[in-house]
Amino acid sequence: MWPAAVYDAGPRSLLSAIREPETEPMARVLIADDEDSMRKLVARAITLDGHEAIAAQDGAEALEILVRDENARPIWTPSSMT
């Protein structure tokens, strides 16, 4: 996942490689989870992977976003939303 140059250059280069991407996002990813910490964690991982993260607090909000945004791609995370 990381370029070999990042591993070879040491921890300081690794930290600079983790910064926000400077290019256009590859995809708009919709994350729906009722746990704020889980939404933030997954959104951060998605963003670091070069995508744009959209967060919804529950399934109803996720459906509203999907209706409005045809480019949003939903992901499923195994948790129990109420």
N, C-alpha and C positions, 0 to 999 in steps of 0.2 A: 504494500500500500504506500509506504513512504519511499521516496527516491533514495538510492544507496548513498548519495552525497550527504543526505541528512544524517544517516547513521554514522558515517565516517567523520563528520564534522563535530560531533559531540552534542551535549545537552543544550547549549545555547542556541545552536542552529535548529535543534528539534523544536524548541519553544517558538522560534520565529516561523517555523513551518506550520504550526497549529493555528496561526492567526486566520481571521476571516478571509474567505476567497475574494480575489479582486476581479474576477470575471463574472459574466452573466451566469445566473444559476442554471443548472442542467435541467431541473424539473421543479415544479411546485408541489410539495408533498404536504398532505393534510394529515395532521396528527390529532386524534380524538382520545382524550383520557380525562377522567374526572379528578385525577390526582395532579395537582399543580406541579409537584416536583418531577413526576414522570413526564409530563408534557414538556417541561423545560429541558430535561435530560435528553429526551428523544429529539426535540427541536435542535438542540445544540449539536448532537451527533449528525443530524441531517444537514445542518448548515456547514459543519466542518467538512462534510463529504462533497460540498459544492452545490447543494440544492437549496431552494427557498422553502422554509418551513412555515406552515400555516397551522395554528393551534385552535382546537375547539374543546370546550369544556365538557360536552356531552354529545350523544348521538344526534339529538335534534339540531344542535348548532352545526354539527358536521354536515348534516343533510342540507341545511340552508346554504352553507358555503359551497357544497357541490352543485346545487341548483344555480347559484350565481356565477361560479367560476368553473368553466368547462375544462380549464387546463390543470386544475387541482387533481392530484393523484392520491387517493386515500391509502393509508397503511393500517394494518391491524396490529395491535400490541396485546399480548395475552395478559389481560388484567380484568378485574371485575368492576365494570361501571354500573352504577345504580341509577 
